[in-house]
């Protein structure tokens, strides 16, 4: 026997029993708290043309979030299945299920939070309403390029809680500061902020086509066990403006059961045929 090989194997097995250090997502993501805060949108280190990164996610298929492979130009079994449901004659049940399975858009921008500059650039994610507001401001000649590191603008964010919104979620309004200002007076700090940023496309766990298809099968027929045991990492909530939607927060979602012979049959091998 080669004892060195056996020792390496033993070390590997024992290392699995060692508690893994959890990722501190507060160093990657930032969310407005209730009250007023001031932030500066930083030019993206990954796309000089825009600070915004749009990504598609699936929520509720498991209690974890899944990032769509479409974001990376790859085939997406959930999107394919949703498209199949919409083909042929209109069927209300299929339409409802297809809408339920549609990926949700989330937008990410790199920001510096004033008063927390020591924490560096973090990602602020939000939905359609804030996105439209920020795009409209960029098109406003009186505001201009608010990401300019010399003559850009900070933003004042005001967030109110459920007692004001009448929902279970917070709501954030955004308005630009009247005066322009530099990103920082410290050129070294500016260079660091422009280069050291979390990449929105890299912080979420990616899954293979087969892993996502297996998760979809389980979600469609939770009473039927499949052989695959798909691990999921990060969690998030649905596409709602400024709700608690960071990756470690879960959401309860009701499963659907589809009973249509032309789309899905009860056995997994028959289900696979829709992807042929």
C-alpha positions in Angstrom: 0.0 0.0 0.0 1.1 3.6 -0.7 0.7 5.1 2.8 1.0 8.6 1.5 -2.0 8.1 -0.8 -4.0 6.6 2.1 -3.1 9.5 4.4 -4.2 12.0 1.7 -7.5 10.2 1.5 -7.9 10.2 5.3 -7.1 13.9 5.5 -9.8 14.6 2.8 -12.4 12.6 4.7 -11.6 14.3 8.0 -11.6 17.8 6.5 -15.3 17.3 5.5 -16.0 17.1 9.2 -14.4 20.4 9.8 -17.0 23.2 10.0 -17.0 25.3 6.9 -16.6 29.0 7.3 -19.8 30.7 6.2 -19.8 33.5 3.7 -20.5 36.9 5.3 -23.0 38.3 2.7 -23.1 41.7 4.4 -19.6 42.3 2.9 -21.1 41.6 -0.6 -24.6 42.9 -0.5 -26.1 46.0 1.0 -29.8 46.8 1.7 -31.3 50.2 2.8 -32.5 50.3 6.4 -35.5 52.3 7.5 -34.7 56.0 7.6 -32.4 58.1 5.4 -29.1 57.0 3.9 -26.7 58.5 1.4 -25.1 56.4 -1.3 -22.9 56.8 -4.3 -23.3 54.6 -7.4 -19.8 53.5 -8.5 -18.8 52.8 -12.1 -18.8 49.0 -12.7 -15.5 47.3 -12.8 -17.0 44.7 -15.2 -18.9 46.9 -17.7 -17.7 50.4 -18.4 -20.9 51.2 -20.3 -23.4 50.7 -17.4 -23.3 50.2 -13.7 -26.4 48.1 -13.9 -26.3 44.3 -14.1 -29.6 42.6 -14.9 -30.0 39.0 -13.8 -32.8 36.4 -13.9 -33.6 34.2 -10.9 -36.0 31.5 -9.9 -37.7 31.6 -6.5 -39.6 29.0 -4.7 -38.8 25.9 -6.8 -36.7 25.0 -3.8 -36.3 27.1 -0.6 -33.2 28.4 -2.3 -32.6 30.8 -5.2 -31.4 29.5 -8.5 -29.8 31.8 -11.0 -30.9 31.2 -14.6 -28.3 29.8 -17.0 -29.8 32.2 -19.5 -27.7 34.9 -17.8 -24.6 33.1 -19.2 -25.9 32.2 -22.6 -26.7 28.6 -21.7 -29.8 26.4 -22.0 -32.3 26.7 -19.2 -34.6 23.7 -18.6 -37.1 25.7 -16.5 -37.4 28.4 -19.2 -37.8 25.6 -21.9 -40.5 23.9 -19.8 -42.3 27.3 -19.3 -42.2 27.9 -23.1 -43.6 24.4 -23.8 -46.6 25.2 -21.5 -47.5 28.2 -23.6 -47.4 26.3 -26.9 -50.5 24.9 -28.5 -54.1 25.8 -27.5 -54.7 28.1 -24.6 -55.0 26.2 -21.3 -55.6 28.2 -18.1 -53.8 25.7 -15.8 -50.7 25.6 -18.1 -50.7 29.4 -18.4 -50.8 29.9 -14.6 -48.0 27.4 -14.1 -45.9 29.0 -16.9 -46.3 32.4 -15.2 -45.3 30.9 -11.9 -42.2 29.5 -13.4 -41.1 32.6 -15.2 -37.7 33.9 -14.0 -37.7 37.2 -12.1 -35.5 40.0 -13.0 -33.3 41.6 -10.4 -30.9 44.6 -10.9 -27.5 45.0 -9.2 -25.4 48.1 -8.9 -22.1 48.7 -7.0 -22.5 51.4 -4.3 -20.5 53.1 -1.6 -22.6 53.9 1.5 -21.6 57.2 3.0 -20.4 56.8 6.5 -19.5 53.2 5.8 -16.7 53.8 3.2 -14.5 51.4 5.2 -16.7 48.5 4.0 -15.8 49.2 0.4 -18.0 48.6 -2.6 -21.1 46.4 -2.1 -24.0 45.4 -4.3 -27.4 46.9 -3.9 -30.1 44.9 -5.6 -33.6 46.1 -6.4 -36.5 45.6 -8.8 -38.2 47.4 -11.6 -39.5 50.6 -10.0 -36.2 51.8 -8.6 -34.5 50.7 -11.8 -36.8 52.8 -13.9 -36.2 55.8 -11.6 -32.5 55.6 -11.8 -32.5 55.1 -15.6 -34.8 58.2 -16.0 -32.5 60.3 -13.9 -29.5 59.2 -16.0 -31.5 60.5 -19.1 -32.2 63.9 -17.4 -29.8 66.6 -18.7 -30.0 68.4 -15.4 -28.6 65.3 -13.6 -26.3 63.7 -16.1 -23.8 60.9 -15.4 -24.2 60.5 -11.6 -21.5 57.8 -11.6 -18.8 60.3 -12.7 -15.9 60.0 -10.2 -15.2 63.8 -10.3 -18.6 65.5 -10.9 -21.1 62.8 -10.1 -23.9 62.8 -7.5 -24.7 61.0 -4.3 -28.3 59.8 -3.8 -30.4 60.2 -0.7 -32.5 57.1 0.0 -35.5 57.2 2.2 -36.9 53.9 3.4 -40.2 53.4 5.2 -41.5 50.2 6.8 -44.6 48.1 6.6 -46.5 50.4 8.9 -46.3 53.1 6.1 -46.5 50.8 3.0 -49.5 48.8 4.2 -47.7 45.7 3.1 -45.2 43.3 4.7 -42.3 45.0 2.9 -40.2 48.1 3.1 -40.3 50.7 0.3 -37.4 53.0 -0.7 -37.5 56.3 -2.6 -34.5 57.7 -4.4 -33.5 61.3 -5.1 -30.2 62.8 -6.3 -28.3 65.3 -4.3 -28.4 68.8 -5.7 -24.6 69.4 -5.7 -22.1 67.4 -7.6 -19.1 65.9 -5.8 -16.1 63.6 -6.3 -16.4 60.0 -5.4 -13.6 60.6 -2.9 -10.8 63.1 -2.3 -8.4 60.1 -1.9 -7.3 59.0 -5.3 -5.9 55.7 -3.9 -9.3 54.9 -2.4 -11.0 55.7 -5.7 -8.7 53.4 -7.5 -9.5 50.6 -5.0 -13.2 51.1 -5.3 -13.1 51.1 -9.1 -11.2 47.8 -9.2 -12.2 45.8 -6.1 -15.9 45.0 -6.5 -18.0 41.9 -6.1 -19.1 40.5 -9.5 -22.9 40.0 -9.5 -22.5 37.1 -12.0 -20.0 35.3 -9.7 -21.5 35.5 -6.3 -24.4 33.1 -6.9 -24.0 29.3 -7.2 -24.6 28.0 -10.7 -26.3 24.8 -11.4 -26.1 22.4 -14.4 -28.9 21.7 -16.8 -29.6 18.3 -15.2 -29.5 19.7 -11.7 -32.1 22.3 -12.5 -34.3 19.9 -14.4 -34.2 17.5 -11.4 -35.2 20.3 -9.1 -38.1 21.2 -11.5 -39.3 17.6 -11.5 -39.4 17.5 -7.7 -41.2 20.8 -7.5 -43.9 19.7 -10.0 -44.4 16.4 -8.3 -43.3 16.7 -4.7 -44.9 13.3 -3.8 -42.6 11.5 -6.3 -39.0 11.0 -5.1 -36.2 11.3 -7.6 -32.7 9.9 -7.3 -30.9 13.1 -7.6 -30.1 15.1 -4.4 -29.4 18.6 -5.6 -27.5 20.9 -3.3 -28.6 24.6 -3.2 -26.7 27.4 -1.7 -28.0 30.9 -1.5 -31.6 32.0 -0.8 -33.6 35.1 -1.7 -37.2 36.4 -2.0 -39.4 37.4 -4.9 -39.2 40.4 -7.2 -40.6 43.1 -4.9 -39.2 46.6 -4.6 -36.9 46.8 -1.6 -38.2 43.8 0.3 -35.9 41.5 2.3 -34.3 39.9 -0.6 -30.7 39.2 0.3 -29.4 35.7 -0.5 -29.7 34.2 2.9 -33.4 34.9 3.4 -36.0 32.2 2.6 -39.5 32.4 1.2 -42.4 30.0 1.5 -43.9 29.0 -1.8 -46.8 26.8 -2.7 -46.1 23.9 -5.1 -48.1 23.3 -8.3 -49.2 19.9 -9.6 -49.7 19.7 -13.3 -52.0 17.0 -14.7 -51.8 17.3 -18.5 -50.7 14.3 -20.6 -49.5 16.5 -23.4 -46.9 18.3 -21.2 -45.9 16.3 -18.2 -46.6 12.7 -17.2 -46.2 11.2 -13.8 -42.9 9.4 -14.3 -39.6 11.2 -14.6 -38.5 9.4 -17.7 -41.7 10.5 -19.5 -41.1 14.1 -18.2 -37.7 14.0 -19.9 -39.3 13.7 -23.3 -40.3 17.3 -23.4 -36.6 18.2 -23.7 -36.0 15.9 -26.6 
